[in-house]
Amino acid sequence: QPRGLSNNDAETVLRLLNLLGTLVWMDQPELRNLVLLNPRRVAVAMASLMTICFGQENFEHRDMMMIERKITEHRSDLLRFQSTGIATRKLIRGLWKEEFPEESQQ
């Protein structure tokens, strides 16, 4: 008969999957209950944000035009990010809309 994992077994599995990069789990009291199931999505969003903030001089004009097109409706969010470093949910979803279309519709 199938049974669930014990707390110790669950922690062991989470540690292993975290080490393999399959998910992100941090064994810290304030973060233990959070599991990031698809770290690639965060990496894609962070790469896009870093490109906008720091990489403009390293990209060809057509590459920056493509990024700008993704976020045209979020111009105020972009300016906020560039001035304060705070990325709004709308800005991140705008950057994700091509890579993860199902996320941009939520």
C-alpha positions in Angstrom: 0.0 0.0 0.0 1.4 3.4 -1.0 2.1 5.9 1.7 3.4 9.5 1.9 6.9 10.5 2.7 7.9 11.2 6.3 9.2 14.7 7.0 12.8 13.4 7.1 12.4 11.6 3.7 10.8 14.7 2.2 13.7 16.9 3.3 16.2 14.3 1.9 14.4 14.4 -1.5 14.2 18.2 -1.5 17.9 18.4 -0.7 18.8 16.0 -3.5 16.5 17.7 -6.1 18.0 21.1 -5.0 21.5 19.8 -5.5 20.6 18.5 -9.0 19.1 21.9 -9.9 15.7 20.4 -10.6 14.1 22.7 -8.0 15.1 25.3 -5.5 14.6 24.7 -1.8 16.3 26.4 1.1 16.6 24.8 4.5 16.1 28.0 6.5 13.2 28.5 8.9 11.6 31.4 7.0 12.0 29.7 3.6 11.4 25.9 4.3 7.8 26.0 3.2 8.6 27.4 -0.3 9.8 25.3 -3.2 10.6 26.8 -6.6 9.7 24.1 -9.1 11.0 25.6 -12.3 14.2 27.6 -11.6 14.7 28.2 -15.4 11.8 30.7 -15.4 13.5 32.8 -12.7 16.8 32.6 -14.6 15.2 33.8 -17.8 13.4 36.6 -16.1 16.6 37.6 -14.2 18.7 37.5 -17.4 16.1 39.8 -19.2 16.2 42.2 -16.3 20.0 42.3 -16.1 20.1 42.9 -19.9 17.8 45.9 -19.5 19.6 47.3 -16.5 23.3 46.6 -17.3 23.8 45.2 -20.7 22.4 47.7 -23.1 25.8 48.8 -24.4 26.7 45.2 -25.0 23.8 44.4 -27.4 23.2 45.3 -31.0 20.4 47.8 -31.7 18.1 45.1 -33.0 18.4 43.0 -29.8 17.5 46.0 -27.6 14.6 46.8 -29.9 13.3 43.3 -29.4 13.5 43.7 -25.6 11.9 47.1 -25.8 9.0 45.7 -27.8 8.3 43.1 -25.2 7.8 45.8 -22.5 6.4 48.8 -24.3 3.1 48.7 -22.3 5.2 48.6 -19.1 7.3 51.7 -19.6 6.6 53.1 -16.1 7.5 49.7 -14.6 10.8 49.7 -16.6 11.7 53.2 -15.4 10.9 52.2 -11.8 13.2 49.2 -12.2 16.0 51.2 -13.7 15.9 53.8 -11.0 15.2 51.7 -7.9 16.0 48.1 -8.8 12.4 47.0 -8.0 10.9 44.9 -10.8 7.1 44.8 -10.7 5.1 41.6 -11.5 3.8 43.3 -14.7 7.3 44.0 -15.9 8.5 40.4 -15.3 5.4 39.0 -17.0 6.0 41.3 -20.0 9.5 40.0 -20.3 8.2 36.4 -20.0 5.4 36.6 -22.5 7.3 35.0 -25.4 9.3 32.4 -23.4 6.4 31.4 -21.2 3.1 32.4 -22.8 1.0 30.6 -20.2 2.5 32.7 -17.4 1.9 36.1 -19.1 -1.9 35.4 -19.2 -2.3 34.9 -15.4 
